[in-house]
Amino acid sequence: MNHRTPSSSPLSLDTPPRCSRLLAGACLATAIATAAPAARASDTLERVTNWAGQQVLGSGARHPDLTPDGRYAVYSSSDWNLFNGVTLNQQNIIFRDLQTGTSELISLSKWGGEASAGSSQPALSADGRFVVFTSSAWDIVTGSPSGSHIYMHDRQTGVIELVDVPTAGGSANGSASEPSLSDDGRYVAFESYATNLAGADTNGKLDVFVRDRQLGVTTQLTQGNLESEEPTISADGQRVVFHTRANDMLAADTNGKHDVVLWHRSSDSYELVSRTSLGGVSNGTSWISTISRDGRWVAFCSDAGNLNGAGASNGKLQVIVFDSVTGLMTTASVDAMGNGADHHGYDPRLSSDGRFVTFQTRASNLIATDTNGNEDIYVHDMLSAETRRVSESLAGVGGLSPVFPVAPISTDGTRMLFADPSNNLVVNDTNGNDLFVRSMSWPGAWSDLGQGLAGTNGVPVLTATGDLTGGSLATLTLSAALPLGSTALVLGFSQLDASFRGGTLVPFPDIIVIGLPIDAAGTQVIVDTWPAGVPSGAEIFVQHWFADPGAVHGLAASNGLFGTTP
């Protein structure tokens, strides 16, 4: 997406071109047709593991995570020259602001220096304030137990706390790993061999737990007769997905294989994800799962041939996306004709709303140009069914080395983060494993950018329909606004994200449509024909702003929307 830094302040909503409410549709159509950019913003690929323009040295970056807005990243690194004048000796956790290019050392000892042993598996809260990670260091906090444990670093206060602790106090008597964090940092899901975290844990197996940092309570989610592992938690902490080999947690679990299970906090119950159309266990292995931030979608890997709606298996682990509302599944590791990958797929990651899924595979049949014979990172758009390779140069050449697993993705699907030792993705890359951020444009649909500002009726919601093709109908619907008021629709051809009246002005205000009436139900609707002649790849950003006495500074705002023409 395009970001613009204006030469003069754009925050006076009286300065850009304006349209009256009576001509809203016509004004929008005309303005878009005449003012839209001439071409699609090019995809970009940037190496981010460097400082002061120099290459980092060491065995490189792994285990990346990314905030939903795509700004902040965290990863583990064994590079020793990440910070000028400081030599690092361990695998550390590094926080990176992708906008400013600044980095922070997260895995600190209680004395402020590098921790005594390696750290890995970092995860971020939505705003980048909290970083959770695994470490076997003994000096991160006073009384750190031996073995691998989960720690939380609050970047705002600088405080680091031990997370995998018993509700009754004291230290865990077993190691923990694989932390996953809710958006606000309150809940942390993890796996542990400890038997004293939450009462009578007598199965002697690897189990899944959730720590409520606000209440100081650790809850055991599993106590099956075999291992349960690799949990991922939803943004609100209400759902946790994991895979298990236990056969006594679900009714009629007779397949003797790993199954994917979804835990619901509200009912303290399990839901079988990897199931048949009749609700039974599948005939294959299902594991390595992840959940979207909104909690609706689950992605996992499976070689089963009888999953509900996913289609037949070719014997390889395919990446499957499960809709918890409908119960149906869709195979994401497919080529343009819907054929499954000809090699196993691993480590899926979902965008916040489940539209995009990334995964790792050595498959060669997903795109015509995959001839490198290596593990690559791919992304699949569940809306358009398009599959693209992420880990390639801007010329479309795949990496010379196998990519490392896991590629977190931003909410709108435009930014993906991955670790790759290949030296042919960007020029002058001679140091080994690096972290890359890939930016992509997705035409023909709208993406929710968030940034709403609450008013009397909470945060107003802006939605859009229409595929943005010339001559098609486009509808913008505002809801939860102040009834019987009026609103201004801000439209721009680049993204600003500027602070304004306690909120965030998402579009650069190229056009403002004023005086749009809000009805008694708090809704406002614009319906118009999308203009013909808008170039392919034109980027449109829209957001509503209106006076509301219930807002903090007298103005409420909807979320921003981003659309790209096909």
C-alpha positions, -999 to +999 in steps of 0.1 A: +000+000+000+010+036-006+018+058+025+021+095+021+038+122+042+022+155+031+041+187+029+013+205+047-011+193+074-040+173+060-059+174+093-082+203+086-112+186+071-121+218+052-091+220+030-094+191+006-119+190-023-154+185-010-187+172-023-222+179-011-244+150+001-268+156-028-241+147-053-223+121-032-224+092-056-217+112-087-188+131-070-172+099-058-175+083-092-161+113-110-133+119-085-122+083-084-122+081-122-101+112-126-079+112-096-070+076-090-033+067-095-023+054-128-008+020-118-007-006-091+020-001-064+047-027-070+053-056-047+083-050-025+108-072-008+130-058+020+157-074+041+152-061+076+179-079+096+206-052+093+217-021+112+232+011+099+231-003+064+254-032+073+248-069+072+244-088+105+268-116+112+259-150+128+236-179+122+206-156+115+170-149+122+142-174+129+107-176+146+092-143+133+060-128+145+042-096+132+016-072+147-017-071+128-009-037+113+024-050+099+045-024+117+062-043+145+081-076+142+099-099+167+122-128+160+150-149+175+185-143+163+220-157+168+236-127+151+263-112+172+266-076+158+229-065+159+237-035+180+266-011+175+293-016+201+277-047+217+287-083+210+259-109+216+267-145+225+233-162+227+203-167+206+183-137+216+148-122+210+149-090+189+121-065+185+120-045+153+100-014+143+097-019+105+087+017+100+116+034+118+141+006+114+150+005+151+156-026+171+155-036+208+170-065+227+140-082+245+157-113+262+174-093+289+188-105+322+175-090+354+207-069+354+199-054+320+224-073+298+221-103+276+205-133+292+227-163+302+212-188+277+193-189+245+157-177+239+133-185+211+096-187+200+086-150+205+051-137+200+036-102+201+006-085+214-015-066+189+001-032+197+036-045+201+038-036+238+041-072+251+065-098+239+063-134+252+091-159+246+107-191+257+141-192+274+163-215+293+183-187+309+185-187+347+190-149+352+160-133+335+140-129+368+149-137+404+143-173+411+141-185+375+136-223+376+159-246+356+148-257+322+128-239+295+102-215+306+079-187+293+086-150+299+068-118+292+086-085+284+065-054+288+082-029+265+064+000+281+075-006+317+106-027+310+094-054+334+099-090+326+078-117+343+077-154+345+045-167+329+043-205+334+038-204+372+013-223+394-019-206+404-009-215+440+025-198+436+060-211+434+078-225+404+068-249+377+083-284+381+086-290+344+096-272+312+073-251+290+074-239+254+053-227+224+037-195+239+008-178+222-005-144+232-039-127+232-041-092+216-040-073+249-014-095+265-037-108+293-038-144+282-009-167+273-014-202+260+015-226+262+025-263+265+042-277+295+054-309+312+048-294+346+024-312+370+019-285+396+005-256+375-032-260+380-039-287+406-041-324+401-022-330+368-016-367+369-014-378+333+024-373+331+021-360+295+027-327+277-004-306+283-019-273+272-023-244+297-036-208+297-022-182+321-046-153+329-021-126+339-048-103+352-063-128+377-031-147+383-047-180+374-032-209+353-058-231+337-051-266+325-070-272+292-059-309+286-053-340+306-055-367+280-038-400+279-013-388+253+004-355+244-015-322+236+007-295+221+014-263+201-015-241+212-026-209+195-050-184+212-075-161+197-073-123+201-098-121+229-084-152+247-117-171+244-106-198+221-075-220+219-066-245+192-041-273+195-034-308+183-035-339+204-028-376+201-050-384+231-080-407+224-099-400+256-107-363+252-133-367+224-161-392+219-153-421+195-117-411+189-105-443+173-082-431+145-050-434+166-037-402+150-032-365+158-064-345+158-070-308+159-091-296+188-106-261+196-112-252+232-140-228+241-135-207+273-172-199+276-183-235+280-149-251+290-155-276+262-137-291+232-147-290+196-132-314+171-119-294+142-104-321+119-138-339+115-159-356+088-192-343+075-209-364+102-187-350+130-165-380+135-127-382+136-109-381+102-089-409+086-056-391+086-031-371+107-041-335+114-018-312+133+003-280+133-028-257+138-033-219+142-064-197+148-073-163+133-074-134+157-112-132+154-114-168+165-136-180+136-110-196+114-086-225+121-058-235+097-040-269+101-021-295+081-037-329+073-034-358+050-069-370+057-092-377+028-126-374+045-125-339+061-158-320+058-158-301+025-120-302+020-120-326-009-100-358-015-064-361-003-034-370-025-016-385+004+003-353+012-002-330+042-024-302+028-031-269+045-068-269+055-088-239+066-118-246+089-148-222+094-161-227+129-194-210+120-203-233+091-181-263+100-169-265+064-132-268+053-113-255+023-079-267+011-056-237+008-025-254-005-038-255-041-028-244-076-050-222-099-070-253-109-077-264-073-052-293-073-035-300-040+002-295-034+024-323-046+044-321-014+036-317+023+025-283+036+035-270+071+032-242+096+002-222+084-005-187+097-038-168+092-046-131+088-068-116+115-101-123+096-090-156+080-089-143+045-052-150+039-032-181+049+006-185+046+023-218+047+056-236+040+059-263+013+084-279-011+056-284-036+065-276-072+030-275-087+014-245-071+028-220-096+045-226-129+078-209-120+086-230-089+116-249-101+140-244-072+132-278-055+133-261-020+109-253+008+091-220-001+066-198+017+033-194-001+002-173+006-034-182-004-063-157-007-094-175+005-116-149-013-101-151-048-086-186-044-053-172-057-020-187-045+013-168-047+049-175-037+062-152-010+098-163-007+111-152-041+129-122-056+110-094-072+119-110-105+100-141-094+131-163-088+128-187-058+154-190-031+185-211-035+181-225+000+151-239+019+131-212+037+126-215+075+090-223+086+063-197+097+054-165+079+031-143+099+009-120+079-008-086+085-045-082+088-050-069+053-027-095+037-003-070+023+028-077+046+044-111+053+075-118+074+098-148+068+133-160+075+154-173+046+191-182+042+190-177+004+214-152-009+196-145-042+164-128-030+180-093-028+213-079-040+245-079-019+233-106+005+263-126+016+258-131+053+235-162+055+200-163+071+180-131+071+146-118+079+125-104+050+093-085+048+073-090+016+046-065+006+019-075-019-012-059-034-044-079-036-068-066-062-106-067-063-118-066-027-119-045+004-097-050+035-105-037+070-077-015+084-093-009+118-085+024+136-121+032+146-128+058+173-157+051+197-187+074+200-220+072+217-228+038+202-194+023+204-170+021+175-188+029+142-184+001+116-178+008+079-183-021+055-181-023+017-194-046-010-185-048-047-155-062-065-143-028-077-146-037-114-157-009-138-195-007-141-202-028-110-222-016-080-202-005-049-219+000-016-204+017+015-224+011+047-218+029+080-235+015+111-234+022+149-231+059+142-249+088+160-285+086+149-299+116+129-266+133+127-244+137+096-211+124+086-181+132+064-167+104+042-129+108+038-115+092+006-079+090-004-056+073-028-029+067-002-028+057+035-019+084+060-025+069+095-022+103+112-032+111+148-064+132+148-088+141+177-078+111+197-081+087+168-064+079+135-071+094+101-065+065+079-068+079+043-049+109+030-079+133+026-078+137-012-117+140-012-142+146+016-179+141+010-197+162+036-232+163+051-241+127+045-273+120+066-273+093+093-307+077+098-325+070+130-309+036+133-274+051+131-267+039+095-256+057+064-254+040+029-239+051-004-247+030-034-231+039-068-217+023-099-180+019-098-165+041-126-150+025-157-115+034-167-099+033-133-065+017-138-059-018-125-042-017-091-056+017-081-057+019-043-087+034-025-088+043+012-121+054+029-132+063+064-162+081+080-158+110+106-187+127+123-195+149+153-205+129+184-208+143+220-202+108+233-167+106+217-136+115+238-129+147+218-162+152+202-155+133+170-161+096+163-146+077+134-153+044+116-127+019+108-107+025+076-112+004+045-087-003+018-096-015-017-076-023-048-091-024-083-086-056-103 
